[in-house]
Amino acid sequence: MDKKKFYLETHGCQMNVHDSEKAAFALGEAGYEPTSDPTEADLVLLNTCMVREKPEQKVFHRIHSIKNLHQEKAVKSRVFGVMGCVAQAEAERIFDRSRDVSLVLGTQAIGNLPQLLDQLKQGYDRAIDVGLTRDADFFELGAASRQTDHVAYISIIE
């Protein structure tokens, strides 16, 4: 059986890069492998930043353009998810603005990503976790989870 594939696109600051590394690690632990082609992905995840101009509009535009790629290549439907600052701030409103999105993941819920995907597999229409926690979110990321061999980001606030 082929492994499920994920496509993860990161927009914004170094913290988003670090959060994407944590998400990639969590997905790897859940049996997913990365792909650079969104049309090959079972999961398309956009990590977003609120600092950019009109960030939520850019997220929905990007989801729409990736969805069109899927339709052009006659790819079966995939899970589309939004994570990061926009997901944290917009929460349920993301579902209202895009029927294509079925997963919303807040900035402190990355460790729950596999469980949220399980909810979708169980037949739920959507899964969301934008809860804030006081628990430190430490992942033991290996070198394979890093985007470069020479740079690693850490959360100093944690």
C-alpha distance (Angstrom), angle and dihedral (degrees) to the residues before:
residue distance angle dihedral
M1 . . .
D2 3.80 . .
K3 3.75 118.9 .
K4 3.76 116.4 -111.5
K5 3.80 113.4 -106.2
F6 3.78 130.8 -139.3
Y7 3.78 132.2 -160.3
L8 3.79 114.5 -156.0
E9 3.79 121.9 -171.4
T10 3.80 118.8 -170.8
H11 3.80 125.5 -155.4
G12 3.77 125.3 179.5
C13 3.75 138.5 14.0
Q14 3.80 136.5 2.6
M15 3.80 89.4 -91.6
N16 3.79 88.7 61.8
V17 3.81 89.5 50.8
H18 3.80 88.9 52.1
D19 3.82 92.0 46.6
S20 3.82 89.7 49.9
E21 3.79 89.2 53.3
K22 3.81 89.3 52.2
A23 3.81 91.2 47.9
A24 3.81 91.1 48.9
F25 3.80 89.5 50.3
A26 3.82 92.2 49.5
L27 3.80 90.8 47.9
G28 3.80 91.4 48.6
E29 3.79 89.6 52.3
A30 3.82 88.1 51.0
G31 3.80 91.7 54.9
Y32 3.81 101.2 -96.3
E33 3.79 124.9 130.2
P34 3.81 126.0 -154.4
T35 3.79 125.0 -108.6
S36 3.79 130.2 -173.0
D37 3.81 91.3 -148.0
P38 3.81 114.5 77.4
T39 3.80 91.0 -159.3
E40 3.83 89.5 63.7
A41 3.80 93.4 50.5
D42 3.77 127.3 105.2
L43 3.81 86.5 -164.5
V44 3.81 124.8 37.0
L45 3.79 110.0 -167.8
L46 3.80 124.7 -176.5
N47 3.80 117.0 -161.9
T48 3.78 106.9 -155.2
C49 3.79 142.0 -161.9
M50 3.81 128.3 -147.1
V51 3.79 93.7 -157.5
R52 3.80 93.6 74.3
E53 3.79 121.0 88.2
K54 3.83 112.0 -87.9
P55 3.81 92.4 -9.4
E56 3.78 98.1 173.6
Q57 3.82 91.7 51.7
K58 3.80 89.8 51.8
V59 3.81 90.7 50.6
F60 3.80 93.1 53.3
H61 3.80 91.8 44.2
R62 3.81 90.5 52.1
I63 3.82 92.6 47.6
H64 3.79 89.2 50.8
S65 3.82 92.8 49.9
I66 3.82 92.6 48.3
K67 3.81 90.1 46.8
N68 3.83 88.6 53.4
L69 3.82 89.9 52.4
H70 3.79 88.4 54.1
Q71 3.80 91.8 50.6
E72 3.82 92.9 47.1
K73 3.80 90.5 54.1
A74 3.82 92.9 41.3
V75 3.78 91.0 -120.6
K76 3.79 117.1 170.2
S77 3.77 115.6 -110.3
R78 3.77 117.6 -73.5
V79 3.77 136.0 -162.8
F80 3.79 111.6 -94.4
G81 3.79 117.0 -160.4
V82 3.79 138.1 180.0
M83 3.79 122.5 -153.7
G84 3.80 136.1 169.6
C85 3.78 133.8 44.8
V86 3.80 96.3 -24.5
A87 3.80 90.3 50.5
Q88 3.79 90.6 48.6
A89 3.82 93.5 49.5
E90 3.81 100.0 38.1
A91 3.85 98.7 35.7
E92 3.84 110.9 156.1
R93 3.82 92.1 10.0
I94 3.82 88.2 72.4
F95 3.80 89.6 66.5
D96 3.81 89.8 49.8
R97 3.80 92.2 52.3
S98 3.80 98.1 44.8
R99 3.77 127.0 29.2
D100 3.81 88.0 -168.1
V101 3.81 92.7 68.7
S102 3.78 114.8 85.0
L103 3.82 100.4 160.7
V104 3.81 129.3 58.1
L105 3.78 118.9 179.3
G106 3.80 124.0 -174.5
T107 3.77 126.2 -143.8
Q108 3.80 95.2 -96.8
A109 3.81 98.6 40.8
I110 3.80 101.8 70.9
G111 3.79 91.6 114.1
N112 3.82 88.4 60.4
L113 3.80 94.1 56.6
P114 3.84 95.3 104.0
Q115 3.82 91.6 49.5
L116 3.81 91.5 49.8
L117 3.80 90.4 51.1
D118 3.82 88.3 50.2
Q119 3.81 88.9 55.6
L120 3.79 89.4 55.8
K121 3.82 91.1 47.9
Q122 3.81 88.4 52.7
G123 3.79 89.7 59.8
Y124 3.79 104.7 -93.9
D125 3.81 111.8 145.5
R126 3.77 92.1 -136.6
A127 3.77 143.0 2.2
I128 3.79 128.3 -151.3
D129 3.78 138.0 177.5
V130 3.79 118.0 171.7
G131 3.78 95.7 147.0
L132 3.76 120.2 138.9
T133 3.76 118.3 -131.8
R134 3.77 134.2 -167.4
D135 3.79 91.0 -148.6
A136 3.79 115.4 103.6
D137 3.78 112.9 -110.6
F138 3.78 102.6 -139.6
F139 3.77 119.8 170.3
E140 3.78 121.0 -175.4
L141 3.78 95.3 -135.2
G142 3.75 116.8 -166.0
A143 3.79 124.1 -147.6
A144 3.82 90.4 -96.5
S145 3.81 89.5 62.5
R146 3.79 94.1 56.0
Q147 3.78 121.4 92.8
T148 3.82 91.4 -138.4
D149 3.78 135.3 24.3
H150 3.79 93.4 -131.0
V151 3.81 106.7 41.7
A152 3.79 130.1 59.6
Y153 3.78 127.1 175.3
I154 3.77 123.3 -147.6
S155 3.79 133.0 -171.5
I156 3.79 104.6 -118.1
I157 3.79 92.8 -175.7
E158 3.80 88.5 64.3
